[in-house]
């Protein structure tokens, strides 16, 4: 029996930068590599490959588009390829003698299905609560309770990153199968940025050195609520707080939404005090240079970036989405505002903008809270205990006719769906052709000649 246990991680993204991928990289730097060997499956070959290779982690790419699935054909392609993707994972589990499958997302199912077919223990890492508005679940419209049951059926253990996320799954998952392990940070990175804090960012933006920086960080998508952030900036700047500058750092993942934000900033006439930084690799340095951090998200699980801001000694004001109340002590290590309440958020910002002592008090308390409760070592240690518990259980029997039948049905239904789309496309082309022929000048001329001939015959 080999002493080194192999964990197969199913990543939801091929690119680095999002919370789930930060979780994996942080975990791999802190897990005991003499006990556990990570192997990673990516859905696309992107920017996550390089940091994984730097950590000497073996990588497999099994292509899958889990994006927004907007044309119907993308949904059918995803479903049609499910069987082959599961078989590819089964081959990896078998050839690499995988001991545990860890799916690092609660909206991917291939790893769980492959684990069932091979009798391998499966762990779901729930980074966020069930989101019915996600494209996958618009196509598979579960209720919250049904989704919780699905997570229970497909996993031997579920780890939620916050009590808020865990609560949404408790209806169908027993306490011994559901555990909360909060996200944690590697503090040395933030310590270094704080120790080397400078005016470089203000100089880059060409703003006064005594400016107060209010920062938000994240992928620019509607769920991160940056439209609220822009609205709050307008309210604050209406009070002639011209020394205050607002920053958004993050990848423009949703171009239409990003463009709408920029148009809002222009319409509000606050462009001189509002800065879009785009994707940045120096987030710790940006946070260290910032005075206040705002989390304006509509939905979260346990927001990594909020932890990073607290570690960077920012005064934090956050909408009350999942994980926030477990992290911030209201009025002590930050302010918590009802989600969507931009007026209260603006009031809290104005309090902090006008009080250096209040900012310092909240930021010092925030950093102390991170030091005690939210470190990477703590997260990795607790997760390794979960792995050990899974490995101590009796070996499962491989095989599932239900999974095999489900996969075959997915393939056949997707094939029929694509054929239906092709038939509809051909029908539309025929209709366009008929309409073109019907309105074509030559056709109209022929009709006219025919009418004239008919008149001559009857005269």
N, C-alpha and C positions, 0 to 999 in steps of 0.2 A: 504494500500500500504506500503510495507516494505521500511524503510529508507536506510538500508544497501544494496548496490547493489552488486550482485555477477558477477564476471568476470571469464569466463572459458578460460584458457590459453592453447593453443595447442603447446607443445614443439616439436622441430624437433629432439631432442636427449634425451637419458635417462641418459647420463653422463655429469658431470660438466666439466668446463674448457674451452669450446669454447665460442666465442663472444656472440652468441645468448643466451646461458645459463647464462653467466655472466650478460647479460642485464636483464634477468628475476629476478635473485637473487638481483641485485642492485635495480631494480624497487620495488620488494616486501619489501625491507628494508626501502624504502623512500615514498611509496604510503601511503595515509591516510587510515589506516585500519578501521577507524570508519565510513568511507564513502564507501569503496570498499573492498569486500572480495574475494581474489584470490582463485581459484580452478584450479588445473593443471592436464592435461592429458599428460602422458609420453608414448613414443613408445616402451620403454623397461625399465625394472627395473634395474637402474644403480646407479652410484655415485651421481647423482643429487637428489636422494630421501632424503638422510640424511640432506643436508642443507635446503631442503624444509620443512622437518619435524621439524627441529630446529626453523623454522619461523612459525610453527604451521599452515601449509597450507595443506589442504586436497588434496590427490593425487589419481588419477586413472591411471592404466596402461592398455593401449589398444595396444597390440603387433602389430608392423609393421616394416618391414625392408625397410628403405629408404636409404640403403647404395648403393653400387655400382652395384647391380643387375646383376652380371656378368653371371652366367649361365642363360639361358632363363627361366628356371623353376622358378627362383626367381622373375622375372618380372610377370609371370603368377600368382604366389602366392600372390604378392602384389595386382594385379588387382582383383583376385578372392575374396580377403578378404575385398575389399573396401566397398561393400554393408553392410557387417556385422559390420565393424568399424563405418560407418556412423550411422547405427541404434543404436549402443552402445552409441555414442555421443548424439544422439537424446534423448535417455533414460536419460542420465545425465542432459542434458539441461532441460528436463521436470521435473525430480524428484528433482533437486536442484534449480529449478526456476531461471535459469541463465538469466541475463539481457543483457550481451554482450558476444560474442565469439571473442576472440583475438587470431588469428593465428600468432605465433611468427616465421614465416618463409614464404617465397614466393615460396616454392616448395612442400607444403602440401595442400591438398584440402579437406580433410575429414571434418574439422571444418566448412569451408565455405558451404559445401553441407548440413551439418546438420543444420546450422543456417538458410539456405534457407527453409528447410523443416519445421522448427519450427517458422519461422517468427521472428527470433532473430537478432538484429543488429550484423553485422560482420565487424571486423577490421583486415586488413592485415598489418603486420609489415614487411616491405621490408628491410632486413639487407644487401642485396647485389643485384647487377643488374642481369638481366637474364643471365644464363650461359648455352648456348646450348650444351656444352660438358659434362654437368652433365648427369649421366645415365638415370634419369627420362626423361630428355628432348631429349636424344638420341632416346628414345622410343616414345616420343611425340614431334616430331620435329617442334616446332612453330617458326615462324619468331619473331623478336623483337616486331613488331607492334601487331601481334596476341597475344603474351604473355601479352602485355599491356592491350589489350582488355579483355583478360581473367581475369586479376586482377580487372578490372573495373566491369565486370559482376558479379564476385563472392564477391564483398565487398561493404559495405556502406561507408567505409572510408579506405584510404590507407595512412599509415605513413611511409615515407622513412627516413633512418638514415643520409642521406646526399643529397645535391643538385644534386650530380652526379647520384645517384640512382634514384632520382625523375625525372631527365631529360629523363631517358630511359622509363618512364611510361607516360609522358605527352601527347603522341600522342593520347591516348584514354581515359584519365582520366581528368575530369574537375578540375580546380583549387580549387573549393570548396570541392572536394572530395579527394584531394591529398595534403598532408602537410609534411613538413620536420621538424623532431625533432632530433637533434643531440644526440649522446650518451653522457652520463655524468658519472663522477666518484665520489665515496665517498672518499673524500680527507684525512679523518682522518687516514685511513689505510696507506697511503703513507707518511703522516706526521710522523707517528710513526716509520716507517722504516727508514726515513731520520734521525730522531732524534737518533736512535739507530744504525746508520751506523757503520760497523766494518770491519775487515779484515777476517772475518770468511770464506767467500767464497774463497778467495785467499789461505787461509791455507788449506781448504778442497781440493783444486786443486793442492796444493803443488807448487805454483808459487811465484815468488818474490813479495814482498809487494808493490814495486814501479811499478808493471805491469799496463798497461792500458787495461781495459776490454772493448771489443766491443761485444755487446750482441744482439742476435735475439731470439724471443720467438714466439712459435706457434705450432699448430699441424704439424707434419712432413708429409706433403703431397705436391704434385707438385705445387698446387696453391699458396702456401706460398713462393715459389721461393728460397728455401734454397740452391739449386744448384748454383744460382747466388751468394749467400752469400759465399759459399766455393770458387768459382772462384775469388771473390774479395779478400778474405783472402790470396789466393795465390799471387795475384798482390801486395798486401801491404807487405807481408812477403818477397817478392823478394827484397825489398828495405832494407833488413836487420833490419826490425823493430822487433827485437827478444823480446823486452819487451812488445810487443802487443800480447794479447791472445784473441781468438775468441770463443764465447760460443753460443750454441743453447740449449734452454730449451723448451721441449715440448714432448707430447706423440707421440710415433712412430705409427701413425695411418696407414701409408702405409709402410709396412715392406720392400717391394722391393725397394721403393724410398729411405728409410732410409739406407738400406744396400749399395745402389749405392753412397750415400753421403759419407759414411764411407770409401768406396773403393777409391773415389776421393781424400779424405784427405790423405789416405795412398799413393796413386799414386803421389800426389803433394809433398809428403815428408814434410807435415806441421803438422803432428799429435802431435808434442810436444807443439804446440801453438794453437791447435784446440780441443775443449772439447764439447762432447755431454753429457748434464746433464740429459736427459730423462725427464719424468714427474716430476714436482716440485710443492709443495704447498706453497713455499716461494718466489713467483715471486716478490712481492714488495721488499723483502730484496735483491734479486738478482739484481733488477733494481737500487736500491739505491746504491749498491756496484759497479755498472757499470759506465763507463765514457761516452760511446757512444752507442747509440741504432741504429740498422739498420732495416728498413722495406724493404724487398726485394720481396714482394708479387707480383704475377701476377695479382691478382684480390682481391679487398676488397669492403666494403660498406662504413664504417667509422670505421677504425681499432681501436678496444678497446686497444690493446696492445701498440699502438703508443701513445694514450692518457696517458696510465699508465707510459710509459717511460718519457713523458714530465712532468707528475706530480712528477716523481722521480728525476727530475733535470738531466736527461741524455741529452747530445747533440744528436739530431736526424738527421739522413740522411735517406730519404725515397724515394722509387720509386713513381712516380706520378700515383698511382692508385686511384680509387674512394674515395673521402673524404679527401685526403691529402691536396690539395690546399685550402680547406675550413678551415683547422686546422692550418697549418704551414704558417707563413709569411716568404717567401723565404729570406734567409740570415739574418733574425732577430730572429726567434724562431726555426730555423732548416734549413736544406738544402733539396730541392726537385730535384730529378734526373729523367730524362726520363726512363720509365720502361724498364728494360733489359740492360741499358747502364752501364756495370760493370766498364768500364775505368773511366768514370766521377765519379761514386760512389767511386772508389778507390782513385781518386784525392781528393775528399771531405774528405774522411777518413784521408788521409795523412795530410791535412791542420789541422784537429782537433787534430790528434795525436801529432803534433809538436807545438801546441799552447794551453797552459793552459788557457790563457785569452779568446781566441775565444770559447773554450768549455764552459767556465763559462758564457760568455755573452749569447750564444745561449740557454744554459740550464736554466738560470734565466728568460729569456724572455719566454721560453716555459712554465715554471711553472706559470708565471703570466697570460698567455693566458688561461691555463686550469682553473685557479681560477675565471676568469671573464666569460668564455663562455661555459665550458664543465663540469658542476657539476651535480651530481645525483639529487639534489633537483630541479634544473631547468628542467631536463628531465622529472622527475615524475610530476611536476606541469603542464607542457605543455600537457603531455599525459592524466592527469586527466581532463583537460579542453576538450580534444577530447571526453572522455567518457561522460562527462556531455552533450556535444552537441549531441552525438548519442542518449542519453536517452531522450532528449527533443523533438525528432522527433516523428511524428505520428507512432503508432504501425503498424507493417507490418502484412500482411496476411500470414498465414502459408500455406505450400503446394507448390509443383512444380511437375507437371507431367513430365517435361523435366528431372529433377534430378532423379526421380524415374525410368524413362525409361533408362537413362544413366547408373544408378547403376545396373539395371538388365542386360543390355547388357554387361557391364564389367564382371559380374559374368559368363554369358554364353560364351562369347568370351574367357575368361581365361580358362574355363573348356575345351573348344575345343582346345585351345593352348596346354594345358597339355596333352590331349589325343593324339594330333599330336606328341608331344615329345615322349610319350610312344610308339606310333606306330613306329616312327623312330628308337627308341632304340631297339625294337623287331626286326625290319628289319636288323639293324646292327648286332644283335646277330645271326640271321639266316645266314647272309652273312659270318660272321666269322666261323660259324659252317660248312657251305658248303666249305669254303676255307680250314678248318681244315681236313674235310673228304677227300677233293680232294688231299691234300698233305700228308695225313697220310701214313706211311709205309705199313700198312695192306692193304689199298686201292690200293697202287701202286703194292703190291704183287699180289693181286687179278687180277689187270689189266694184269700183266705179265702172270699169269696162264691162263687167258682168251685168250690172244693172242696165247699162245702155243697150247691150245685146238683147236683154230680156224685153226692153221696151220696143226694140225693132221687131222682135218676133211677134209681139202682141198687137202691133200697129198694122 
